[in-house]
Amino acid sequence: MAAREMVPVSDGVRNISSFVTRRLNRLQGELKGQENLTLQCPDCEQMTLVVVPGGGFCHFCGASWSSDESIACDYLEARDETEELIQLCPQCDCYALVESVVFADDPNAADSLYCFGCTVRYTAGELISCAGCSRLWPIEADDDGGAGTLCPECRDQTQPESVE
């Protein structure tokens, strides 16, 4: 008797799955060429969210974001992570840099960092913590031969003032 009661539920699940598959197939043309900007939507969990500087739009469910901070927070929340993980981007100085953002063009790139503000993508090996303030900063050859990389603010604080 219980199995018979589950038939409508099972049929409904099949219908939903069929709808999702058909919708994703129709969206392939819209998303073609944007794989490097397409990630999983925090609302519908489909790989159909196209991000642009300062926001994004999900082609599957229609959700949209108009600020880099809100999309970064929602993305982390959907992964059960907290917004404390959002870091300052060395490119645009926005708190919108997030680790392990997975894109449609490289679903295995778990060691990447992405800025929802300026849409710059970094690999983990491209950034290092500043020796002065711990801010992530591009790895550079230090002019002074020191062991640690310094961001511009820390570098300015450590250089002696010129006396004229």
N, CA, C and O of each residue as an XYZ file, in Angstrom:
656
protein
N       0.812     -1.187      0.000
C       0.000      0.000      0.000
C       0.862      1.260      0.000
O       0.562      2.197     -0.739
N       1.933      1.310      0.815
C       2.791      2.490      0.894
C       3.469      2.770     -0.438
O       3.646      3.931     -0.806
N       3.850      1.727     -1.164
C       4.503      1.908     -2.461
C       3.559      2.582     -3.442
O       3.990      3.406     -4.248
N       2.269      2.239     -3.382
C       1.275      2.838     -4.276
C       1.106      4.325     -3.953
O       0.906      5.130     -4.864
N       1.181      4.697     -2.689
C       1.046      6.096     -2.286
C       2.226      6.939     -2.766
O       2.094      8.151     -2.940
N       3.373      6.306     -2.979
C       4.575      7.027     -3.410
C       4.637      7.229     -4.930
O       5.500      7.968     -5.405
N       3.772      6.612     -5.686
C       3.782      6.737     -7.148
C       3.645      8.191     -7.585
O       4.416      8.623     -8.442
N       2.704      8.976     -7.044
C       2.631     10.388     -7.473
C       3.892     11.181     -7.137
O       4.300     12.056     -7.900
N       4.503     10.877     -6.005
C       5.747     11.565     -5.626
C       6.848     11.212     -6.612
O       7.570     12.087     -7.090
N       6.971      9.947     -6.909
C       7.994      9.488     -7.860
C       7.780     10.104     -9.239
O       8.740     10.520     -9.889
N       6.538     10.164     -9.684
C       6.230     10.792    -10.975
C       6.588     12.280    -10.953
O       7.124     12.810    -11.926
N       6.290     12.939     -9.851
C       6.604     14.359     -9.733
C       8.100     14.625     -9.796
O       8.538     15.575    -10.445
N       8.880     13.796     -9.128
C      10.342     13.941     -9.156
C      10.863     13.754    -10.577
O      11.733     14.501    -11.024
N      10.332     12.754    -11.289
C      10.744     12.538    -12.684
C      10.399     13.750    -13.550
O      11.191     14.150    -14.402
N       9.217     14.334    -13.333
C       8.813     15.514    -14.105
C       9.732     16.705    -13.828
O      10.112     17.430    -14.747
N      10.081     16.899    -12.568
C      10.984     18.000    -12.222
C      12.353     17.768    -12.839
O      12.932     18.690    -13.412
N      12.873     16.574    -12.734
C      14.176     16.255    -13.318
C      14.159     16.462    -14.826
O      15.120     16.977    -15.398
N      13.075     16.062    -15.464
C      12.934     16.235    -16.904
C      12.907     17.717    -17.269
O      13.536     18.131    -18.243
N      12.178     18.517    -16.487
C      12.122     19.959    -16.723
C      13.510     20.593    -16.597
O      13.919     21.381    -17.450
N      14.222     20.248    -15.539
C      15.562     20.806    -15.303
C      16.480     20.456    -16.471
O      17.207     21.317    -16.966
N      16.454     19.224    -16.906
C      17.301     18.794    -18.022
C      16.967     19.565    -19.295
O      17.863     20.057    -19.980
N      15.673     19.669    -19.613
C      15.269     20.407    -20.823
C      15.676     21.876    -20.731
O      16.162     22.447    -21.707
N      15.481     22.483    -19.576
C      15.825     23.917    -19.390
C      17.329     24.120    -19.535
O      17.761     25.059    -20.203
N      18.128     23.258    -18.921
C      19.587     23.376    -19.031
C      20.045     23.190    -20.473
O      20.964     23.873    -20.922
N      19.423     22.285    -21.190
C      19.764     22.096    -22.606
C      19.451     23.341    -23.419
O      20.231     23.714    -24.295
N      18.317     23.995    -23.145
C      17.972     25.236    -23.860
C      18.943     26.364    -23.523
O      19.223     27.210    -24.372
N      19.453     26.386    -22.311
C      20.350     27.464    -21.877
C      21.776     27.307    -22.399
O      22.554     28.259    -22.340
N      22.129     26.145    -22.900
C      23.497     25.927    -23.382
C      23.911     26.981    -24.406
O      25.038     27.474    -24.356
N      23.031     27.331    -25.322
C      23.344     28.334    -26.332
C      23.577     29.710    -25.722
O      24.487     30.429    -26.137
N      22.755     30.081    -24.733
C      22.899     31.381    -24.060
C      24.218     31.483    -23.295
O      24.834     32.547    -23.237
N      24.632     30.383    -22.722
C      25.820     30.381    -21.862
C      27.107     30.079    -22.622
O      28.200     30.235    -22.079
N      26.983     29.649    -23.877
C      28.159     29.299    -24.674
C      29.086     30.517    -24.801
O      28.646     31.623    -25.112
N      30.361     30.284    -24.555
C      31.351     31.352    -24.614
C      31.511     32.115    -23.313
O      32.396     32.963    -23.194
N      30.657     31.820    -22.328
C      30.732     32.496    -21.034
C      31.119     31.529    -19.914
O      30.927     31.827    -18.735
N      31.661     30.375    -20.287
C      31.997     29.359    -19.286
C      32.977     29.878    -18.242
O      32.932     29.450    -17.089
N      33.867     30.798    -18.630
C      34.839     31.342    -17.682
C      34.207     32.346    -16.713
O      34.866     32.806    -15.781
N      32.944     32.682    -16.928
C      32.213     33.590    -16.035
C      31.017     32.912    -15.381
O      30.262     33.559    -14.655
N      30.833     31.616    -15.629
C      29.646     30.900    -15.166
C      29.978     30.005    -13.985
O      30.899     29.190    -14.040
N      29.207     30.176    -12.912
C      29.388     29.360    -11.719
C      28.045     28.912    -11.176
O      26.999     29.276    -11.714
N      28.070     28.120    -10.107
C      26.839     27.579     -9.539
C      26.065     28.665     -8.801
O      26.611     29.371     -7.953
N      24.801     28.784     -9.134
C      23.926     29.776     -8.501
C      23.652     29.376     -7.054
O      23.317     28.221     -6.791
N      23.788     30.307     -6.116
C      23.493     29.986     -4.722
C      22.006     29.716     -4.476
O      21.657     29.053     -3.499
N      21.130     30.218     -5.343
C      19.690     30.034     -5.138
C      19.176     28.706     -5.693
O      18.524     27.948     -4.974
N      19.460     28.417     -6.962
C      18.911     27.208     -7.586
C      19.930     26.076     -7.714
O      19.570     24.960     -8.089
N      21.190     26.353     -7.408
C      22.282     25.373     -7.424
C      22.589     24.816     -8.814
O      23.163     23.735     -8.939
N      22.208     25.551     -9.853
C      22.551     25.156    -11.221
C      23.775     25.948    -11.665
O      23.984     27.072    -11.208
N      24.573     25.382    -12.538
C      25.782     26.037    -13.048
C      25.372     26.998    -14.173
O      25.721     26.801    -15.337
N      24.620     28.044    -13.792
C      24.057     28.972    -14.776
C      24.157     30.431    -14.348
O      23.545     31.298    -14.972
N      24.911     30.712    -13.302
C      25.081     32.087    -12.834
C      26.263     32.718    -13.559
O      27.401     32.270    -13.417
N      25.986     33.755    -14.330
C      27.046     34.471    -15.041
C      27.384     35.707    -14.219
O      26.524     36.546    -13.948
N      28.657     35.805    -13.827
C      29.100     36.922    -13.000
C      29.769     37.984    -13.874
O      30.449     37.686    -14.855
N      29.546     39.220    -13.474
C      30.152     40.381    -14.124
C      30.685     41.270    -13.007
O      30.302     41.088    -11.852
N      31.552     42.220    -13.315
C      32.031     43.088    -12.235
C      30.862     43.714    -11.465
O      30.034     44.428    -12.030
N      30.819     43.429    -10.175
C      29.806     44.020     -9.311
C      28.474     43.304     -9.258
O      27.523     43.861     -8.709
N      28.349     42.096     -9.798
C      27.069     41.412     -9.710
C      26.997     40.163    -10.547
O      28.020     39.588    -10.920
N      25.774     39.743    -10.844
C      25.587     38.552    -11.648
C      24.121     38.254    -11.868
O      23.249     38.821    -11.210
N      23.855     37.340    -12.820
C      22.500     36.962    -13.175
C      22.449     35.470    -13.455
O      23.265     34.947    -14.213
N      21.485     34.781    -12.839
C      21.304     33.355    -13.075
C      20.336     33.163    -14.233
O      19.193     33.618    -14.187
N      20.803     32.494    -15.255
C      19.979     32.258    -16.440
C      18.950     31.159    -16.221
O      18.024     31.027    -17.020
N      19.084     30.367    -15.161
C      18.117     29.306    -14.892
C      16.937     29.826    -14.075
O      15.787     29.674    -14.486
N      17.212     30.438    -12.922
C      16.120     30.839    -12.028
C      15.819     32.337    -12.059
O      14.811     32.772    -11.502
N      16.673     33.128    -12.697
C      16.423     34.561    -12.804
C      16.919     35.384    -11.633
O      16.728     36.600    -11.619
N      17.550     34.758    -10.650
C      18.091     35.521     -9.515
C      19.174     36.467    -10.019
O      19.916     36.145    -10.947
N      19.253     37.631     -9.397
C      20.291     38.582     -9.810
C      20.879     39.268     -8.588
O      20.237     39.371     -7.542
N      22.103     39.731     -8.739
C      22.826     40.438     -7.697
C      23.384     41.714     -8.301
O      23.864     41.717     -9.434
N      23.318     42.793     -7.541
C      23.829     44.065     -8.051
C      24.994     44.600     -7.238
O      25.405     45.747     -7.414
N      25.528     43.767     -6.345
C      26.727     44.184     -5.618
C      27.657     43.005     -5.434
O      27.219     41.870     -5.245
N      28.941     43.289     -5.491
C      29.940     42.228     -5.347
C      29.901     41.612     -3.952
O      30.101     40.406     -3.806
N      29.648     42.419     -2.928
C      29.611     41.893     -1.571
C      28.452     40.918     -1.376
O      28.622     39.874     -0.748
N      27.280     41.249     -1.907
C      26.110     40.383     -1.699
C      26.265     39.052     -2.433
O      25.898     38.007     -1.895
N      26.794     39.074     -3.635
C      26.953     37.820     -4.369
C      28.032     36.950     -3.713
O      27.893     35.728     -3.661
N      29.097     37.568     -3.216
C      30.146     36.811     -2.524
C      29.591     36.179     -1.245
O      29.871     35.015     -0.960
N      28.810     36.936     -0.478
C      28.207     36.411      0.758
C      27.236     35.279      0.461
O      27.271     34.243      1.125
N      26.368     35.467     -0.533
C      25.401     34.423     -0.879
C      26.097     33.167     -1.396
O      25.670     32.052     -1.097
N      27.171     33.346     -2.173
C      27.913     32.198     -2.687
C      28.491     31.380     -1.528
O      28.394     30.153     -1.520
N      29.089     32.061     -0.556
C      29.657     31.356      0.600
C      28.562     30.721      1.456
O      28.716     29.591      1.921
N      27.469     31.433      1.665
C      26.365     30.911      2.474
C      25.799     29.625      1.871
O      25.442     28.703      2.604
N      25.715     29.558      0.546
C      25.208     28.353     -0.116
C      26.142     27.163      0.111
O      25.714     26.011      0.041
N      27.415     27.447      0.383
C      28.390     26.385      0.672
C      28.559     26.171      2.174
O      29.484     25.485      2.607
N      27.670     26.757      2.960
C      27.722     26.666      4.430
C      29.031     27.215      4.980
O      29.588     26.680      5.939
N      29.508     28.280      4.369
C      30.709     28.963      4.850
C      30.320     30.383      5.247
O      29.278     30.885      4.825
N      31.145     31.021      6.047
C      30.803     32.345      6.558
C      31.506     33.443      5.772
O      32.531     33.222      5.127
N      30.921     34.629      5.848
C      31.470     35.758      5.099
C      32.821     36.232      5.640
O      33.475     37.066      5.014
N      33.243     35.714      6.788
C      34.573     36.054      7.296
C      35.660     35.546      6.356
O      36.804     35.996      6.433
N      35.316     34.612      5.467
C      36.281     34.068      4.511
C      36.511     34.992      3.314
O      37.413     34.752      2.512
N      35.702     36.043      3.192
C      35.885     36.999      2.099
C      37.106     37.853      2.413
O      37.245     38.380      3.517
N      37.984     37.979      1.428
C      39.228     38.706      1.628
C      39.297     39.937      0.734
O      38.514     40.089     -0.204
N      40.235     40.800      1.039
C      40.454     42.009      0.256
C      41.207     41.657     -1.022
O      42.254     41.011     -0.973
N      40.680     42.077     -2.153
C      41.302     41.779     -3.441
C      42.487     42.720     -3.687
O      42.352     43.933     -3.522
N      43.636     42.180     -4.075
C      44.790     43.038     -4.338
C      44.632     43.867     -5.616
O      45.349     44.849     -5.806
N      43.715     43.487     -6.478
C      43.517     44.198     -7.739
C      42.617     45.423     -7.576
O      42.958     46.513     -8.035
N      41.450     45.238     -6.912
C      40.452     46.322     -6.865
C      40.191     46.868     -5.462
O      39.404     47.801     -5.303
N      40.835     46.307     -4.452
C      40.666     46.734     -3.060
C      39.239     46.597     -2.540
O      38.829     47.360     -1.666
N      38.478     45.640     -3.062
C      37.135     45.338     -2.562
C      37.187     44.066     -1.725
O      37.966     43.157     -2.010
N      36.358     44.010     -0.700
C      36.225     42.766      0.047
C      35.291     41.852     -0.727
O      34.099     41.767     -0.432
N      35.849     41.169     -1.726
C      35.048     40.310     -2.596
C      35.853     39.116     -3.112
O      35.405     38.423     -4.026
N      37.031     38.867     -2.540
C      37.906     37.777     -2.977
C      37.562     36.514     -2.181
O      37.607     36.515     -0.951
N      37.216     35.429     -2.905
C      36.754     34.193     -2.282
C      37.579     33.023     -2.815
O      37.891     32.964     -4.005
N      37.925     32.103     -1.934
C      38.670     30.906     -2.328
C      37.742     29.827     -2.870
O      36.563     29.765     -2.520
N      38.293     28.987     -3.725
C      37.638     27.773     -4.225
C      36.325     28.022     -4.954
O      35.374     27.256     -4.797
N      36.262     29.077     -5.745
C      35.089     29.320     -6.580
C      35.250     28.456     -7.832
O      36.257     28.539     -8.534
N      34.247     27.633     -8.095
C      34.312     26.676     -9.205
C      33.524     27.226    -10.396
O      32.355     27.590    -10.268
N      34.180     27.278    -11.543
C      33.571     27.778    -12.774
C      33.285     26.644    -13.742
O      33.878     25.570    -13.650
N      32.374     26.891    -14.668
C      31.991     25.879    -15.656
C      33.162     25.474    -16.538
O      33.227     24.330    -16.987
N      34.096     26.400    -16.796
C      35.223     26.069    -17.676
C      36.302     25.242    -16.987
O      37.161     24.680    -17.666
N      36.283     25.151    -15.648
C      37.279     24.373    -14.928
C      36.692     23.897    -13.597
O      37.049     24.416    -12.540
N      35.788     22.906    -13.649
C      35.107     22.475    -12.423
C      36.009     21.843    -11.375
O      35.564     21.619    -10.249
N      37.248     21.549    -11.703
C      38.165     20.933    -10.738
C      39.137     21.926    -10.117
O      40.039     21.518     -9.386
N      38.980     23.208    -10.385
C      39.917     24.221     -9.906
C      39.563     24.656     -8.490
O      39.091     25.773     -8.276
N      39.787     23.785     -7.540
C      39.456     24.095     -6.151
C      40.518     24.954     -5.475
O      40.295     25.450     -4.371
N      41.667     25.139     -6.119
C      42.732     25.919     -5.487
C      42.809     27.331     -6.056
O      43.874     27.949     -6.063
N      41.672     27.837     -6.534
C      41.670     29.166     -7.129
C      41.032     30.188     -6.194
O      40.349     29.835     -5.233
N      41.269     31.451     -6.497
C      40.628     32.555     -5.782
C      39.980     33.437     -6.835
O      40.535     33.631     -7.917
N      38.811     33.968     -6.522
C      38.060     34.772     -7.477
C      37.540     36.018     -6.785
O      37.045     35.956     -5.660
N      37.656     37.155     -7.470
C      37.115     38.403     -6.938
C      35.783     38.695     -7.618
O      35.730     38.888     -8.833
N      34.717     38.728     -6.839
C      33.405     39.061     -7.364
C      33.303     40.542     -7.703
O      32.341     40.953     -8.353
N      34.267     41.355     -7.280
C      34.252     42.779     -7.586
C      34.794     43.100     -8.961
O      34.147     43.801     -9.739
N      35.975     42.593     -9.267
C      36.621     42.934    -10.543
C      36.744     41.738    -11.481
O      37.291     41.875    -12.576
N      36.254     40.584    -11.085
C      36.239     39.322    -11.839
C      37.625     38.772    -12.165
O      37.782     38.050    -13.150
N      38.616     39.095    -11.368
C      39.956     38.544    -11.561
C      40.027     37.185    -10.884
O      39.541     37.008     -9.767
N      40.637     36.232    -11.572
C      40.853     34.895    -11.021
C      42.343     34.693    -10.772
O      43.185     35.042    -11.599
N      42.641     34.120     -9.610
C      44.018     33.819     -9.239
C      44.128     32.334     -8.937
O      43.171     31.715     -8.471
N      45.292     31.768     -9.201
C      45.571     30.438     -8.680
C      46.199     30.649     -7.304
O      46.716     31.727     -7.011
N      46.153     29.636     -6.480
C      46.683     29.757     -5.122
C      48.156     30.148     -5.136
O      48.607     30.850     -4.232
N      48.905     29.718     -6.124
C      50.330     30.012     -6.189
C      50.659     31.427     -6.633
O      51.824     31.825     -6.594
N      49.667     32.191     -7.053
C      49.916     33.560     -7.510
C      49.888     34.590     -6.382
O      50.397     35.700     -6.537
N      49.292     34.220     -5.250
C      49.161     35.154     -4.131
C      49.844     34.591     -2.894
O      49.926     33.379     -2.697
N      50.329     35.505     -2.074
C      50.973     35.145     -0.815
C      50.538     36.170      0.228
O      50.196     37.301     -0.115
N      50.551     35.781      1.482
C      50.197     36.720      2.548
C      51.308     37.739      2.723
O      52.486     37.383      2.759
N      50.933     39.006      2.832
C      51.894     40.073      3.092
C      52.574     39.791      4.430
O      51.910     39.445      5.407
N      53.878     39.936      4.471
C      54.635     39.684      5.698
C      54.302     40.700      6.788
O      54.564     40.452      7.964
N      53.724     41.846      6.405
C      53.409     42.874      7.390
C      52.000     42.804      7.947
O      51.805     42.942      9.155
N      50.996     42.587      7.069
C      49.608     42.666      7.515
C      48.779     41.425      7.196
O      47.601     41.373      7.551
N      49.351     40.448      6.550
C      48.696     39.184      6.176
C      47.706     39.307      5.021
O      47.043     38.326      4.681
N      47.591     40.473      4.417
C      46.723     40.639      3.257
C      47.297     39.834      2.088
O      48.512     39.809      1.894
N      46.435     39.179      1.311
C      46.922     38.454      0.140
C      47.418     39.455     -0.897
O      46.788     40.479     -1.158
N      48.563     39.124     -1.475
C      49.195     40.023     -2.438
C      49.929     39.186     -3.479
O      50.441     38.114     -3.159
N      49.988     39.668     -4.736
C      50.724     38.899     -5.752
C      52.172     38.675     -5.356
O      52.826     39.562     -4.808
N      52.660     37.480     -5.641
C      54.051     37.148     -5.350
C      54.931     37.972     -6.278
O      54.779     37.932     -7.499
N      55.833     38.703     -5.693
C      56.728     39.566     -6.459
C      58.151     39.361     -5.969
O      58.379     38.917     -4.843
N      59.094     39.688     -6.825
C      60.498     39.685     -6.386
C      60.730     40.968     -5.593
O      60.525     42.068     -6.105
N      61.154     40.819     -4.353
C      61.405     41.998     -3.527
C      62.675     42.695     -3.971
O      63.698     42.059     -4.226
N      62.590     44.019     -4.060
C      63.747     44.818     -4.462
C      64.848     44.793     -3.414
O      66.032     44.872     -3.744
N      64.451     44.682     -2.139
C      65.452     44.765     -1.078
C      66.055     43.414     -0.719
O      66.900     43.330      0.171
N      65.631     42.362     -1.401
C      66.186     41.038     -1.124
C      65.648     40.414      0.143
O      66.161     39.390      0.595
N      64.613     41.019      0.732
C      64.028     40.478      1.951
C      63.290     39.182      1.684
O      62.961     38.856      0.544
N      63.041     38.463      2.737
C      62.415     37.146      2.599
C      60.918     37.239      2.353
O      60.356     36.358      1.702
N      60.253     38.276      2.852
C      58.802     38.334      2.756
C      58.302     39.338      1.744
O      58.932     40.368      1.504
N      57.169     39.030      1.157
C      56.515     39.954      0.247
C      55.716     40.950      1.067
O      55.061     40.573      2.039
N      55.763     42.208      0.685
C      55.013     43.258      1.364
C      54.040     43.905      0.390
O      54.372     44.133     -0.773
N      52.834     44.199      0.873
C      51.884     44.953      0.070
C      52.376     46.403      0.033
O      53.236     46.764      0.837
N      51.866     47.241     -0.862
C      52.360     48.625     -0.963
C      52.256     49.417      0.337
O      53.153     50.196      0.659
N      51.164     49.223      1.091
C      51.003     49.974      2.335
C      52.097     49.621      3.345
O      52.676     50.504      3.978
N      52.372     48.333      3.489
C      53.416     47.901      4.431
C      54.797     48.302      3.920
O      55.668     48.671      4.707
N      54.996     48.230      2.610
C      56.283     48.634      2.033
C      56.533     50.117      2.305
O      57.649     50.507      2.648
N      55.494     50.945      2.151
C      55.630     52.384      2.416
C      55.971     52.650      3.881
O      56.733     53.566      4.191
N      55.404     51.845      4.780
C      55.649     52.035      6.209
C      57.060     51.618      6.619
O      57.586     52.122      7.612
N      57.675     50.709      5.871
C      58.999     50.234      6.254
C      60.128     51.012      5.602
O      61.274     50.919      6.043
N      59.826     51.780      4.559
C      60.881     52.546      3.901
C      61.122     53.850      4.642
O      60.175     54.520      5.052
N      62.386     54.211      4.814
C      62.678     55.466      5.506
C      62.198     56.649      4.696
O      62.220     56.634      3.465
N      61.763     57.677      5.410
C      61.309     58.894      4.729
C      62.511     59.629      4.166
O      63.582     59.663      4.771
N      62.314     60.206      3.015
C      63.428     60.955      2.420
C      63.488     62.344      3.047
O      62.471     63.011      3.236
N      64.704     62.753      3.361
C      64.927     64.058      3.972
C      65.441     64.988      2.890
O      66.411     64.686      2.195
N      64.782     66.111      2.765
C      65.195     67.053      1.722
C      65.774     68.295      2.313
O      66.175     69.199      1.579
